[in-house]
Amino acid sequence: MATLRKRGILTAVICSAPFERLGRTQATVLGVPELPLLMIPHPLGGLSYEKVRERADHAIPKIVDLIKENMK
């Protein structure tokens, strides 16, 4: 993601709350501190298809907002 972001390609990382600090630290270390983190509810592993779908439904509006913000 960092390499793509540095090339000007719209990117983001989807993660859950326990990994937010790690995600922000990694983005900074990789030279893209402005990399958006799209937060979803935790956990993701071990969930049923329906629960994973709920997480996706939660993330989609955030992804759309990110795209709209970067089209201006």
N, C-alpha and C positions, 0 to 999 in steps of 0.2 A: 504494500500500500504506500509506503513512504516514497519509493522510487516513482510510482505513478503520480503521486501528489506533487513531487518535485518537478515532474514534467508538465504540470498544469492540468492533469486529468482529475476530474471530480472523483474523490474517493472518500470513504468513511469506514469506520470499523464498528461492527455491531458487537456489543458485549453486555454482560450483566453486572450489576452493582459490585459484587466482590472483586471484579477485575478492572474496575474503572481506574483506580490508582495505577495499576500496572500498565494499562493502556495509555494513560497520559504520560507516564514516565517513559515508556518505549517510544512514543511519538516524539517526545522532546529529545531523547537520545539519538533518534534517527533523523533529527533535523526538521521535523514537521510538527511543531507544537500546536499548530492550528488545526491539525487533523481532527475532523469531527468524530466523536464517539456517540453512536446511537445506542442508547441504553434500553435493554429489554429486561423483563422480570427474570429473576434467578429462581431455580436452576433451569437448564435446558436439557441436560443429559438425563436419560432414563424416562423421559416423558412420553405419553401416548401421542399418537398423531394429532389428536384433537387439541391437546395442550400445546404442542409445537405450533399448530396453526394459530392458536390464540397469541402466542409470542410474535408470530409473523404479522398477524393483524395489528398488533401493538406497534410494530416497527414500520410498517408500510407508510402511515401518515408522516412519520419523521423523515423517511427517505424522500417522499414527495416534497416536503417542506425544504429539505436540503437542496434538492434539484431546483426548485423555484427560486430560492435565495441566490443560487449561483448562476441563474440565467439572466439576472438583472444587469 
